Amino acid sequence: MIYVIESNKLKFLSDSSQTVKPQRGRHYISVSAADKPPLIADEPIADNIFTSTLANTTPRFESHVDLDIICLPLHDFLSSSACRVVHIFLQEKSLHFVSEDTAAITAFLDHLIEANTSVSFGKILYLFFNSQLNDDLGELEKIEDRLSAMEDEILSNEYLHVNYSQSVIAVSRVVRVTKQYYEQFANIIENLNWNENHFFDTAALKYFRILAGRIERLTDNTVRLLAFASEVREAYQMEVDMRANKIMQLFTVVTVIFAPLTLLVGWYGMNLMMPEFRFRYAYPIIIAVSLIFSVSIIWYFKKRKWF
């Protein structure tokens, strides 16, 4: 698909694009500053760069002579599948989007046409990148709310049968991937700000600086969420340890209470003639002493609040 910029306004031009050499499984969208966009693969060197670039999905920015290349995954908080990757090729009079799925890009460009917004290549890139971050703050807040709910449940001691370690690890994994994505995104924006091929005007560079600040704030949020997730996991482990300690403490108290009785059982279990066997009230006295001793131990433990 071909779009063209006329009088700083974006317009749809054609359904078929010959501005790039098609590659199987790829879709191409071109934005041109002229009715006939220049071919990105006119020269053998450019053709080789184009082909090798599409084979590499690592998020990055490359600056060549009269050609800037951006590879960016389209991050999605709600999707567990692999991120879609878009390659962007920027020349003096053309901007090419290449991806396996360009539906979101097409919808974005059509929205610019409907909004009748004044655009340039720099502003289109800024608005496209900015659109990828629109919902991120809300998604990060949802993750924070989820962690807060976990923390409340852990501290209530009512849900300790739930393995919160796995839940927190799953959340941390999402946040770490998001943090890595923002760091890669920030690196791309920083390289765009260098403007080595002088494709962008002062206004576009200002937009990129605004975008860099937004990405930095989002990155700080992910760092904070990682620390929060670590605190929630530690709180869960602490509650589990405390519960185990209480159980062990109860077992210890029961063992101490029955230790004297165990001693008496062992004593009277010996095959010997004890002197008190001939005393008529020896057995009741021993039972009374044992009960008094056990009750005294229970009272002492209660007083010390050991259970």
Secondary structure, 3 states (H helix, E strand, C coil): CEEEEECCEEEEEECCCCCCCCCCCCEEEEEECCCCCCCCCCCHHHHHHHHHHHHCCCCEEEEECCEEEEEEEECCCCCCCCCEEEEEEECCCEEEEEECCCHHHHHHHHHHHHHCCECCHHHHHHHHHHHCCCCHHHHHHHHHHHHHHHHHHHHCCCCCCCCHHHHHHHHHHHHHHHHHHHHHHHHHHHHHHHCCCCCCCHHHHHHHHHHHHHHHHHHHHHHHHHHHHHHHHHHHHHHHHHHHHHHHHHHHHHHHHHHHHHHHHHHHCCCCCCHHHHCCCHHHHHHHHHHHHHHHHHHHHHHCCCC
